[in-house]
Amino acid sequence: MGSRSNMHCWEIMQCINPDECPAKRNPAEQCWEIASDPGDYRKANNICRDCIVYMLKGDNSILSQQEIETILAQKLPPKMLKKLKEDN
């Protein structure tokens, strides 16, 4: 797993209402880049730095690959975890 994952953030996060998500409306841009807009509350709260999507896809994760895989194994349904592993 890692930055090569083709899964979108709303798939990884299992969003309840992804159609209202700015990241889904602009899938070519990483969600943390969208959240870096100066008017976005997530930037002010540094939410992305602690987000599993950022840790999985970003370049500067403080977690090891094993730690990321453990978190994802607890968060994702087995079918989604398998797809994520196949992307790499």
N, C-alpha and C positions, 0 to 999 in steps of 0.2 A: 504494500500500500504506500501511498505517498502522494506527491503533487501530481502524479500522472492519472489519478482517479478521474474517471469521466462522470461520476455521480455528481449531481447538483446538490447544493446545500439543502434545498427543501426536501430532497430524498433522504439525505443523511440525517437531517433533524426530524424527519417524519412530521412535517408541518401539517397542521390541521386544515388550514385554509391557504394553500400556496398561491392561489390565483390572485390574492391581494398583495403578494410579496413583490417588492421592487426588484429583487434578484431574479425572480422568475420572469418578470417582464423584460429583463435585460440579461439573458443567460450568458452572453459573451463576456460579461464583466464579472470578476470575482465579487462575492457578497461583501467582503471586507473593504473592497474598493468603493462600492456603493455607499457603505456605511461611513466612509471617511469624508463624505460631504460635510462641510462645516456646519450645516444646519441640522445634521442628524444626531440625535441624542446618543446613539451607540458610540460615536467617537468620543464624546465628552466623558462617557463612563468606562471607556476602554473594554467594552464587552467583547470585542473580537479577539483580543489577546487570550482570553480564556475559553474561546469557543472551540469545540472539537473539529468543526469544519476548517477553521483557520489552522489548527494544529495538524490536521491531516493534509491539507492542500498547501499551506503556507511554507515559506522557506526557513523560518526561524523558530521551529517548535522546541520547547524546552522538554518535551516528553520524548522518550525513546519510542521506536517503532513498536516494540512489544507493549509498552504502556498504552499507546494509541489503539492497538489491536484489541487489548483487553477492554478498554472503554467502549469501543465500537461493538464488540461481541455482546456486551451487556445492553447496549442501546438499540441495536438493529435486530430486526427479525432475521432468522437464518438465511432466508432467500436473498435479502438485501446484502447481508454480509458476504455471501457467496459471490454476488455480482460485483461487489467492491473488490474482492480479491482477484476476480477474473480480469478486471480492468488493468491490472498490473502485470 
